[in-house]
Amino acid sequence: MKIASVPLTLGSAAFLAGVLCLPAATLADSLKERQAKVNEVVAKTRPAVVAIQAGMGSGSGVIVSADGLVITAAHVVDAATAGDKEDGKGGDQVGIVLPDGREVKGKVLGRDRSRDAAMVQITEGKDWPHVNLADPKNIKQGEWCIAVGHPGGFDPQRGAPVRYGKLWLANDKAFYRSDCTVSGGDSGGPLFDLDGNVIGIHSSISMNLTENRHVPAGVFRDDWDRLKKGDVWGNSNRVLSDSNDLRQKNEDKSKPEKKSAKRGPRLPEGADIPDEPESKPAAPVKGSVWLGIEMQNTDEGVIVSQTIEGSPAQKAGIELEDVITKVDGKAVGGTGDIISRVKAGAPGDKLKLTVKRGNKEQDIDVTLAARK
């Protein structure tokens, strides 16, 4: 079996730079061994990688038990929840697309929004192909890793593409980071070690490879029972802060959330959503800016699922169901591209969004503002 769709990333480039210094015979043997190992992992794990149809978009996930438990990113299934439950519990339905194209039903269980972790239960069938979670003690910074998912949604002609790279930050107190190339639709998909164990779940992505973040496997291990029970807690605003990667992960071990004052899908751009009225507002980061939309990945681009009243986006004329296809002239691969550009800006900076509204495309200039 040959590896399909394995682009040269920063990590793989570093690997090649190192091995090219070896004698030709040794180099060939090293590359063949590496390819054989990756092929072995792909054959072992791909049957457990699924696409998740939630609301108007899709993400990815991976089956981790024979009875059909799927772990994914919270922002993937939040798109199907239509707001918080009254009792702070999960329970909404999503579609689980299997590698052979069949679709089965899944029930959304628990979500830790601060860590972008979620669990789904397949509600039909049994004896599912599944993979194991890695032991956090065995996950080392600098190790090679394999990213799998469904960028752009499930494609029966392609299957789940494989990306190869390095884990360059392994801080299990918050998020892992890798240079594996991921894009819209990969969210919720698995990051494997070279033994085929899940070391992380794709969370936020960017045009900058070094911004790719993954929920550590240890987050799911630590809160396994709570996620399985269906608790919903945490604050998606915190997923976007780089300081999260250095914060202790027990800050949000609180009781489940009460009903939110705001309804609708919440995805990474949820950084623009105010905190719950009953909670203490988070202090704004000095110099931070906001755009003021909620977003969801689609095959066409990033769809606007909500605009916040008085926000820069709303003032500029961005409307509900606009599809953002470009940012400053660059094609958008997913919500992470827009988030990264906003985070890099300052109050007063202009952001040119190319949006598709109906059958027409237009450019809209948005002036970023300091977060209130």
C-alpha positions in Angstrom: 0.0 0.0 0.0 1.3 3.4 -0.9 0.8 6.5 1.2 -1.7 8.9 -0.5 -1.8 12.6 0.1 1.2 13.1 2.4 2.4 16.7 1.8 5.8 17.8 2.7 5.3 19.8 6.0 7.8 21.5 8.2 8.3 18.4 10.2 8.8 16.1 7.2 11.2 18.7 5.7 13.2 18.6 8.9 13.3 14.8 8.8 14.6 14.8 5.2 17.2 17.5 6.0 18.6 15.3 8.7 18.6 12.0 6.8 20.0 13.5 3.6 23.3 13.7 5.4 23.4 9.9 5.7 25.0 7.5 3.1 22.7 6.7 0.2 22.1 3.1 1.3 21.4 4.1 4.9 19.1 6.9 3.7 17.1 4.6 1.4 16.7 2.1 4.3 15.6 4.8 6.7 13.0 6.2 4.4 11.6 2.8 3.5 11.4 2.0 7.2 9.6 5.2 7.9 7.2 4.7 5.1 6.5 1.1 6.1 5.7 2.3 9.6 3.4 5.0 8.5 1.6 2.6 6.1 1.2 0.2 9.0 -0.4 2.8 11.2 -2.7 4.1 8.4 -4.0 0.5 7.7 -4.6 0.0 11.4 -6.3 3.3 12.2 -8.2 4.5 9.1 -11.2 2.2 9.6 -11.9 4.1 12.9 -11.7 7.6 11.4 -15.2 9.1 10.7 -16.7 12.3 9.4 -19.3 14.0 11.6 -22.3 15.8 10.0 -23.5 18.5 12.4 -25.9 21.2 11.4 -24.8 22.8 8.0 -21.2 21.7 8.2 -19.0 18.7 8.9 -16.0 17.8 11.0 -14.1 14.6 11.9 -13.8 12.2 14.8 -12.4 8.8 15.7 -14.0 5.7 17.3 -12.3 4.7 20.6 -14.4 1.8 21.8 -16.1 -1.3 20.4 -19.5 0.0 21.5 -19.1 3.1 19.3 -17.8 5.9 21.5 -16.4 8.7 19.3 -14.2 11.5 20.5 -14.1 14.8 18.6 -13.8 18.6 19.1 -16.5 20.4 21.0 -16.9 23.0 18.3 -17.7 20.3 15.8 -20.8 19.0 17.7 -21.7 22.4 19.1 -22.9 23.2 15.6 -25.7 20.7 16.1 -26.8 21.5 19.6 -28.9 24.7 18.9 -27.7 26.2 22.2 -27.2 24.7 25.6 -29.6 22.3 27.1 -31.6 23.4 30.1 -30.0 20.9 32.4 -26.4 21.4 31.0 -26.5 18.0 29.3 -25.7 16.8 25.8 -28.2 14.8 23.7 -28.5 16.2 20.2 -28.1 14.0 17.2 -25.4 14.1 14.5 -24.6 11.9 11.5 -21.6 9.7 11.6 -20.2 8.9 8.2 -18.1 5.7 8.1 -15.1 5.1 5.9 -17.2 3.1 3.4 -19.7 5.9 3.1 -22.5 4.5 5.2 -24.1 7.0 7.7 -25.2 6.0 11.1 -26.8 8.1 13.9 -24.8 9.5 16.8 -25.9 11.1 20.1 -23.9 14.0 21.4 -22.7 13.3 24.9 -20.4 15.6 27.0 -18.4 18.7 26.0 -15.6 20.6 27.7 -15.7 23.8 25.7 -12.6 25.3 27.3 -10.5 22.3 26.1 -12.5 21.8 22.9 -13.2 18.2 23.8 -16.4 16.2 23.1 -17.8 12.7 23.0 -20.4 11.2 20.8 -22.1 7.8 21.1 -23.0 5.8 17.9 -26.6 4.6 18.6 -26.8 1.8 16.1 -24.7 -1.2 15.3 -22.0 -2.8 17.4 -18.4 -4.2 17.4 -17.0 -1.1 15.8 -13.4 -0.8 14.6 -11.6 1.4 17.1 -8.3 2.7 18.3 -6.7 3.3 21.7 -5.8 6.5 23.5 -2.1 7.0 24.1 -0.8 7.1 27.7 0.1 10.8 28.3 3.3 9.7 30.0 4.5 8.2 26.7 3.8 11.3 24.5 7.1 13.2 23.9 7.7 16.6 22.4 9.5 16.2 19.0 8.1 12.8 18.2 6.7 12.0 14.7 3.0 12.0 14.3 0.2 11.3 11.8 -2.8 13.5 11.2 -6.0 12.0 9.7 -9.3 13.6 9.0 -11.8 14.7 6.4 -10.7 18.1 5.1 -13.6 19.7 3.1 -15.9 16.9 4.3 -16.2 13.2 3.5 -15.2 12.3 -0.1 -15.8 8.6 -1.1 -13.3 9.0 -4.0 -10.5 10.0 -1.7 -11.0 8.6 1.8 -9.4 10.2 4.8 -6.1 11.9 3.7 -2.9 11.3 5.7 -0.6 14.1 6.8 2.8 13.5 8.5 4.8 15.8 10.7 6.2 16.4 14.2 4.7 17.2 17.6 6.6 20.3 18.5 4.8 21.3 21.7 3.5 18.5 24.0 2.0 20.4 27.0 -0.7 18.2 28.3 -1.9 21.0 30.7 -3.6 22.6 27.7 -3.0 22.0 23.9 -0.5 20.1 21.8 0.9 21.7 18.7 2.1 20.0 15.5 3.2 21.0 12.0 0.9 18.5 10.3 -1.0 20.2 7.6 -4.7 20.3 8.5 -7.6 22.3 7.2 -11.4 22.9 7.4 -13.2 19.6 8.1 -10.3 18.1 9.8 -11.5 19.5 13.2 -12.2 16.7 15.6 -10.0 14.2 13.7 -7.2 12.2 15.3 -3.5 12.8 15.7 -1.7 9.4 16.0 1.7 8.4 17.2 3.7 5.8 15.3 2.1 3.0 17.3 -1.3 4.0 16.1 -2.5 5.4 19.4 -4.5 8.7 19.5 -2.3 11.4 21.1 -4.6 14.3 20.3 -7.7 15.6 18.5 -7.5 18.5 15.9 -8.8 21.7 17.5 -7.8 25.0 15.8 -6.1 25.4 12.5 -4.4 28.3 10.7 -2.6 29.4 7.5 0.5 29.3 9.7 1.5 25.6 10.2 2.8 26.3 13.7 -0.7 27.4 14.9 -2.2 23.9 14.5 -3.4 22.8 17.9 -4.7 19.5 19.2 -6.7 18.5 22.3 -4.4 16.1 24.3 -5.5 12.5 24.8 -5.1 13.1 28.5 -8.0 15.6 28.5 -10.3 12.8 27.5 -8.8 10.3 29.9 -9.1 12.8 32.8 -12.8 13.5 32.2 -13.9 10.3 30.5 -16.8 9.6 32.9 -18.0 13.1 32.9 -18.0 13.3 29.1 -19.7 10.0 28.8 -22.4 11.1 31.3 -23.1 14.1 29.0 -22.0 17.0 31.1 -21.4 20.3 29.3 -19.0 22.8 30.9 -16.3 25.4 30.1 -16.1 28.4 27.9 -15.2 28.3 24.2 -13.8 31.9 24.5 -10.7 30.4 26.2 -9.9 28.0 23.3 -8.4 30.8 21.3 -6.0 32.3 23.8 -2.4 31.3 23.3 -2.0 31.7 27.1 -4.2 28.6 27.4 -1.3 26.5 26.3 0.4 27.3 29.6 -2.6 27.3 31.9 -3.5 24.5 34.4 -6.4 22.5 33.0 -8.3 22.1 36.2 -9.7 25.7 36.2 -13.0 24.7 34.6 -13.8 21.6 36.7 -17.0 23.4 37.6 -20.7 22.3 37.6 -22.4 22.1 34.2 -23.3 25.3 32.4 -26.8 26.8 32.8 -28.8 27.7 29.8 -27.0 30.2 27.6 -28.5 33.5 26.8 -27.4 33.1 23.2 -28.5 30.4 20.8 -27.0 29.0 17.7 -23.8 27.2 16.6 -20.6 28.1 18.4 -17.3 27.5 16.6 -13.8 28.8 17.3 -14.7 32.4 16.4 -16.8 32.1 19.6 -14.0 34.2 21.1 -16.3 37.0 20.1 -19.2 35.7 22.2 -19.7 37.5 25.6 -19.4 35.3 28.7 -22.5 33.9 30.4 -24.5 36.6 32.2 -24.3 34.7 35.5 -20.5 34.3 35.3 -17.8 36.9 36.0 -16.7 38.5 32.7 -13.2 37.6 31.6 -10.8 40.5 31.6 -10.0 41.5 28.0 -6.5 41.0 26.7 -4.7 44.3 26.2 -4.7 45.2 22.6 -7.0 42.3 21.6 -9.4 42.8 18.7 -12.6 41.2 17.6 -14.6 40.6 14.5 -18.0 39.6 15.9 -19.2 36.6 14.0 -19.9 32.9 14.6 -18.7 30.6 11.9 -19.0 27.1 10.5 -16.9 25.2 7.9 -18.6 24.2 4.7 -17.4 22.8 1.4 -17.7 26.3 -0.2 -15.9 28.2 2.6 -16.8 29.4 6.0 -20.4 30.3 6.5 -21.5 33.0 8.9 -24.0 31.5 11.4 -24.5 34.6 13.5 -23.4 38.3 13.6 -23.1 40.0 16.9 -25.0 43.3 17.2 -22.7 46.3 17.2 -19.6 44.3 16.1 -17.1 45.3 13.4 -18.5 42.6 11.1 -22.1 43.7 11.6 -21.2 47.4 11.0 -19.4 46.5 7.8 -22.4 44.7 6.4 -21.5 41.0 6.9 -24.8 39.1 7.0 -26.1 35.8 8.2 -25.3 32.9 5.8 -22.6 34.9 4.0 -19.9 32.4 2.9 -16.4 33.8 3.5 -14.2 32.4 0.7 -11.1 34.7 1.1 -9.3 36.8 3.7 -7.1 39.6 2.3 -7.2 37.8 -1.1 -6.1 34.4 0.3 -8.4 31.4 0.0 -9.9 30.3 3.4 -9.2 26.7 4.4 -11.4 26.9 7.5 -12.4 29.0 10.5 -8.8 28.9 11.8 -7.6 31.0 8.9 -9.9 33.8 9.9 -9.2 33.5 13.6 -5.4 33.7 12.9 -5.8 36.8 10.8 -8.0 38.5 13.4 -5.6 37.6 16.2 -2.7 39.1 14.3 -4.5 42.4 13.8 -4.8 45.6 15.9 -7.6 48.0 16.5 -8.1 50.1 13.3 -6.7 47.4 10.9 -8.8 46.7 7.9 -9.6 43.1 6.9 -10.9 42.4 3.4 -13.3 39.6 3.4 -14.5 38.1 0.1 -18.0 36.7 0.7 -20.4 34.8 -1.5 -24.0 36.0 -1.0 -26.4 34.0 -3.1 -24.8 33.6 -6.5 -22.6 36.7 -6.2 -19.2 37.4 -4.6 -18.2 40.7 -3.2 -15.4 42.2 -1.1 -16.3 43.7 2.2 -13.7 45.8 4.2 -14.1 45.3 8.0 -12.3 47.6 10.4 -11.2 45.6 13.5 -11.9 47.1 16.9 -10.7 46.6 20.4 -12.7 44.0 22.2 -15.2 45.5 24.6 
